[in-house]
Amino acid sequence: MSDANSSPPEGVAEPKRSRVWIGLLAEAPYFAIVIIGVVGVCWTSLFRTPTATYWVVMTPITALLCIAVGWRNLPQGRGRLEMVAIQFGQWAAILAAMYLIYVSNVRGLVTSPALGSMLLTLLALGVFVAGLDLRAWKLCVAGVFLAIAVPLVTWFEQAALFLFLIGAVLIMLGVLLWWGRAKLSADRG
């Protein structure tokens, strides 16, 4: 007979650990989108330099993260290809709008923080719309967080630290939620 207090064989503990890491990896796109937004907001608020290049580079990265979320939630086949085509179209429109805003400011009529806020608004809109299209509520939440960041940057001169703290708290809450769920499923299993 085996002892009730004896530890399980090593081969049993490993699959549970790998499930935990897979669960964290599944949440990574949402954390990455929030981090992209927080870094952009901090850059806009602290350095007061043109941030258009940052947003134009981060928009395709955000699009790829949204596509990864959609890819994971759809079964193999034509639906995935249609989702990728729709996402590319949506994100190309967002990128084109960013370019048009940037080009229209050739004479420097808009300040760098205002230009960064406009580009962040477009990115937030893109993330939110992608969340609606992909039926991924976590993407919608990330888009809302980015959208809320826009007025905070406008209203508060020193909003960068505040937004960084909010982003850090959101990420920590997500990690704690993930850890608690993993721990609960490990205790059940």
Secondary structure as GFF3:
##gff-version 3
##sequence-region A 1 189
A	DSSP	alpha_helix	10	47	.	.	.	ID=ss1
A	DSSP	alpha_helix	52	73	.	.	.	ID=ss2
A	DSSP	alpha_helix	78	104	.	.	.	ID=ss3
A	DSSP	alpha_helix	112	134	.	.	.	ID=ss4
A	DSSP	alpha_helix	137	155	.	.	.	ID=ss5
A	DSSP	alpha_helix	159	188	.	.	.	ID=ss6
###
